[in-house]
């Protein structure tokens, strides 16, 4: 959201802009709608180049030098949850001194290699630890920040079954 409002900054976020965005979504929940579109092109071996409708640079994945897709999924979860924690802390007036998130998960690639298996190909479990150092956050503020993680868009997507459809367009 781009705004002419300028206000105090907490944790690198402009409070006036953040509150204006919240007010807009409260007035019309569709103001919170976002749609992502990613195009990933194979560039050789197991390497791909992904571009996003949200902008930003092309992200290379796979191969010997870049992270794989499953690692990027965990990176996406951690990055999303950083946004959630920083946003909620900012709204609460909590100044963050340090924040990092550790995410772990395990999966098996047998099925995509064509090896029959009774298990699923995706992560079997994902665990996340948020490390947060603040300038004097109260227990209530910390608990509210933790509750905010329940609204993590990436976390929510992983917690529920999201229909995925596949189509193979050949030429």
N, C-alpha and C positions, 0 to 999 in steps of 0.2 A: 504494500500500500504506500503510495507516495502522497505526502501531505505537505501543506504549507505550514502546519503547526510545528513549532519547535519548543521543546520543553527540557526540563532537566533530564540528564542521562544517568541511568543506573545500569550497571553491568553492560555498558555499551549500547543500551537500548534507549530510544527517545520515549519517555513516558507519555507525552501528549499524543504522539502517533499511535502508540500501543493502545491507549485508552480510546482514541478515536476509532480504531479498528474494532475494538470490543463493542463500542456503542453502535457502530454500523451493523455488526453481526447480531447484536441484541435486537435492533430495529427490524432487521430482515435477515433471517438465518442463512438465506441463499448467498449473502455477501461472504460467507465463509467457505463457499464451494471452491474447490480447486480441481483441476484435471491435469494429470501428468501424462505426457506422451514421450516415450523414449524410442529412439531408433538405434539399434546396435548393428554394426556391419562387421562381418568377418574380414580380418586382414591377414590371415595366414596362421597355420598351426592351430592352437587353441586360443588365439588372441582375437579380441574384438574391440571396436571403437564405438562407444555409446554417446549419443547427443540427446539433450533433453529439451522439451518445450519450455522448461523453466529457465533456460539459458545456462550460462556458465560454459566452461571449457569442455571439450570432448574428453571423456574418461576412457582410458585403455584398460582392458581387463584380460586376464588369462595369459598364456604364454609363460615364459620364464621370469619376466621382470615385473609383471603387474599382478595384483590380487585377483583371485578367481571369483566367480559369481557368488558362491556361498559365503565367502569371506566378505564380499561387498554387502550381502544381505545383513550380516552382523554389524558391519560398519554403518549401514543405513539406520539400523535400530539405535545404535549408540549415538549417532549424530542427531537423530530425531529427538532422542531423550535428552540430549544436551539442550536443544531448543526448548523443550518442555520445562526443564528445570530452571533455565535462565529466565524464561518468560514469567513463570510463576514467582520465582524469587524477586524479580524486578517489580511485579505487581504488589508484592508484599513489602517492598522496600528493603529486602535483604541484600546486602552487598556480598558478592561472592569473591572470595580470595583465591580459591582453587577448586576446580571441578574436573573430574575424569570418571569415565565409565569403563568398566571391564565387562565384556560379554563373552560367554563361552557357549559352544554347542557342538554336537557330534552328529554326523550323518554318514551314510554308506552309498558309494557310487555304483554298486553292483548292477542295479536295474538299468541305468543309462549306458552301461557297458554291454548290455544284452545278456547279463547273467541272471538267470531266474532266482528270485529270492522272495521269501514271504514278507520281508520288511518293506517299509516305505523308503523312497529315495531322499526325502527331505530331512530336516533336522528332527531328531527325536525329542529333544529338550533343549531349551535355551535358558541360560541363567545370566543374570545381570546384577552387577554391584555398582552402585553410584557412590562415589567418594566426593563429599562436599565439605569444603571449609569455608566458613562465613565469618563475618564480623559480628558475632553475637546474636545469631538467629535463636529465637525461642523454640522450645519443644513444639509448640503449636504450629509455628511457621514451618519447621522441618517436616512435621506430619502432613501439613497441607501440600508442601512440595512433593512429598512421597505420593500422596493421593492424586496429585496432578498427573503422575506418570500413568495412571489408569486411562487417561485420555490421550496417550501417545498414539498418533496415527499409525506409525509403523508397528508398534507393539500391539495395537488393536487388530491390525491386519493379520499379524502372526497368530494371535490368540483365537481367531475365529476362522471358520472355513469360508474362503472367498472363491467363488466360482471362477475358473480360468478356462477360457475356450481357446482351442488351437485351430488354425487354418494353415494349410500349406499351399502357397501360391507358387506355381512352377512356370518356367518359361523355357 
